[in-house]
Amino acid sequence: VGVLLALCSCSSVRNDGKTNNLFSEISIQTEAIDLPLSTQWVGTYPVAGLGLLPQGQRDDSVGYLGDAEAFASVWAPFKPGQAPPAVNFGKDIVVFVRNTRFFNRTSIVKATVTDGVLELLAMETKSANPIDDRAAMAMAAVPRAGIRFIKARDKLIPVIAPKK
């Protein structure tokens, strides 16, 4: 993560008329880093399988899978009959976006991390069709390094270190 350090040099005049140079402000600003979406999978997900999503992420439109066991359990109803793709969970996590209100085809367009917080930008069609038995879902593998949280609207989902 790149860090931009800004120093603001200020001068002050002392009572004896001499000038002092002072550093009055130091600010640190980190840059937003776009992460590569190394692999992406798009499809539909059965509403009956939402209980397989990680606890604390079942009601959110955004979340992540941090280990092979969680990924395999979510993959089974996502792509029935297909083996889950290989993901190195020591280096990557699988993020997901899904519908929560209306059925709209969706895909992940961008993943950006700033100060350890990952934000996903998704693109979706717009409809007024309510979700019945299936919701649209997209998943993508992104590098795990530097991600401490995933932003899901107004809350932060902590990203837990992989199981050893």
Disulfide bonds with the S-S distance in Angstrom:
none
